[in-house]
Amino acid sequence: MARVLPEGRLSYGMQLPVQSQSTIYAETWESEAGPRELAEVARVADRSGFAYIASCDHVAIPQRLAGAMSTVWYDPVATLAFLAAVTERVRLLSHVAVVGLRHPLVTAKQYATLDHLSGGRLVLGVGAGHVREEFDAVGADFAGRGGVLDETIDALRAALGEEEYPEFAGERFSFSGLGQRPRPAQRQVPVWVGGSSPAAVRRAAVRGDGWLPQGDPRDRLPAQIAKLRRTRAEAGVTAPIEIGAITEPLYVGEPSWDVGRRTLSGKPAHLAESLRAYRAMGVDQVQVRFRNRSLGELTDQMAAFGGEVAPHLND
């Protein structure tokens, strides 16, 4: 197993703003933001103890979904490579790469280079995808995407390993005698599997170094985690798995504006106490999202979380 997080402690990371602008979560100011704002958020995350910063993956959004999803989806490899150059410590997570859209050797070349350039900070998050038109446009198999993802993960394990000339033979992909350098800086690139469907939970259990649930509320997580651990044991996988959760929206302090009824807000000690419940469920890392009205308010929230909330997450 490729462990990322300190064992026995609750870590925290975040999905980057700006790089994906679904109306479900994007704040108004992000529509006019770009590289400068992304770099500033990454630097603050690096200084404030965040375990990772994450970027999403969509090739193209069909018009039928653009109203809700928007068409703003930065390429994760380009985005994370750009941010690797302005950070030193924070991990770089694809959350999630829809690897079924590309041949595994193409994906391996991109992410091996990213890991090499960043000094071994990549966490490869993968998922099945949900937009049929994307798959159709690039000639990928949408109906069979689950099986494609399973095999792609296996192929990527080989292609992102230590061998300059990796070998793999599967039903859909096979390669040998083809060299790829640079190799990843890490001996084994961690693979975290995203999704909360039964198939995704099984995939994470059997093939993942980590699990990235997609929006499971608190009351559903314990049963999902128990199912994942049971499935992993039944498959004979003995390595531990790093389990994530996406928290409710957060606001550190008492907001002077309407942050939404689901948002957790208040004093740092109150927020830390609430988030410690995730650790009690068996969660290793929480992905946090802060309500905010500007870049400055977001970075202030991040710094306050890192300085005032995070020290109490493991009390």
Secondary structure as the mmCIF struct_conf table of DSSP 4:
data_model
#
loop_
_struct_conf.conf_type_id
_struct_conf.id
_struct_conf.beg_label_comp_id
_struct_conf.beg_label_asym_id
_struct_conf.beg_label_seq_id
_struct_conf.end_label_comp_id
_struct_conf.end_label_asym_id
_struct_conf.end_label_seq_id
BEND BEND1 LEU A 5 LEU A 5
HELX_LH_PP_P HELX_LH_PP_P1 PRO A 6 PRO A 6
TURN_TY1_P TURN_TY1_P1 GLU A 7 GLY A 8
BEND BEND2 ARG A 9 ARG A 9
STRN STRN1 SER A 11 GLN A 15
BEND BEND3 PRO A 17 GLN A 19
STRN STRN2 SER A 20 SER A 20
TURN_TY1_P TURN_TY1_P2 THR A 23 TYR A 25
HELX_RH_3T_P HELX_RH_3T_P1 THR A 28 GLU A 32
HELX_RH_AL_P HELX_RH_AL_P1 PRO A 35 ARG A 47
TURN_TY1_P TURN_TY1_P3 SER A 48 GLY A 49
BEND BEND4 ALA A 51 ALA A 51
STRN STRN3 TYR A 52 SER A 55
BEND BEND5 VAL A 59 VAL A 59
HELX_RH_AL_P HELX_RH_AL_P2 GLN A 63 MET A 69
BEND BEND6 THR A 71 THR A 71
STRN STRN4 TRP A 73 TRP A 73
HELX_RH_AL_P HELX_RH_AL_P3 PRO A 76 ALA A 84
TURN_TY1_P TURN_TY1_P4 ALA A 85 VAL A 86
BEND BEND7 GLU A 88 ARG A 89
STRN STRN5 ARG A 91 SER A 94
TURN_TY1_P TURN_TY1_P5 HIS A 95 VAL A 96
STRN STRN6 ALA A 97 ALA A 97
HELX_RH_3T_P HELX_RH_3T_P2 VAL A 99 LEU A 101
BEND BEND8 ARG A 102 ARG A 102
HELX_RH_AL_P HELX_RH_AL_P4 PRO A 104 SER A 118
TURN_TY1_P TURN_TY1_P6 GLY A 119 GLY A 119
BEND BEND9 GLY A 120 GLY A 120
STRN STRN7 LEU A 122 VAL A 126
HELX_RH_AL_P HELX_RH_AL_P5 ARG A 132 VAL A 138
TURN_TY1_P TURN_TY1_P7 GLY A 139 GLY A 139
BEND BEND10 PHE A 142 PHE A 142
TURN_TY1_P TURN_TY1_P8 ALA A 143 GLY A 144
HELX_RH_AL_P HELX_RH_AL_P6 ARG A 145 ALA A 159
TURN_TY1_P TURN_TY1_P9 LEU A 160 LEU A 160
BEND BEND11 GLY A 161 GLU A 162
BEND BEND12 GLU A 164 TYR A 165
STRN STRN8 PHE A 168 ALA A 169
BEND BEND13 GLU A 171 ARG A 172
STRN STRN9 SER A 174 PHE A 175
BEND BEND14 GLY A 177 GLY A 177
BEND BEND15 PRO A 182 PRO A 182
HELX_LH_PP_P HELX_LH_PP_P2 ARG A 183 PRO A 184
BEND BEND16 ALA A 185 GLN A 188
STRN STRN10 VAL A 191 GLY A 194
BEND BEND17 SER A 197 SER A 197
HELX_RH_AL_P HELX_RH_AL_P7 PRO A 198 ARG A 207
BEND BEND18 ASP A 209 ASP A 209
STRN STRN11 GLY A 210 LEU A 212
BEND BEND19 GLN A 214 GLY A 215
TURN_TY1_P TURN_TY1_P10 ARG A 218 ARG A 220
HELX_RH_AL_P HELX_RH_AL_P8 LEU A 221 GLU A 234
TURN_TY1_P TURN_TY1_P11 ALA A 235 GLY A 236
BEND BEND20 ALA A 239 ALA A 239
STRN STRN12 GLU A 242 ILE A 246
HELX_LH_PP_P HELX_LH_PP_P3 THR A 247 PRO A 249
STRN STRN13 LEU A 250 VAL A 252
STRN STRN14 GLY A 253 GLY A 253
BEND BEND21 SER A 256 TRP A 257
TURN_TY1_P TURN_TY1_P12 ARG A 261 ARG A 262
STRN STRN15 LEU A 264 GLY A 266
HELX_RH_AL_P HELX_RH_AL_P9 PRO A 268 MET A 281
TURN_TY1_P TURN_TY1_P13 GLY A 282 GLY A 282
BEND BEND22 ASP A 284 ASP A 284
STRN STRN16 GLN A 285 GLN A 287
STRN STRN17 PHE A 290 PHE A 290
BEND BEND23 ARG A 293 SER A 294
HELX_RH_AL_P HELX_RH_AL_P10 LEU A 295 ALA A 304
HELX_RH_PI_P HELX_RH_PI_P1 PHE A 305 VAL A 309
HELX_RH_3T_P HELX_RH_3T_P3 ALA A 310 HIS A 312
TURN_TY1_P TURN_TY1_P14 LEU A 313 ASN A 314
#
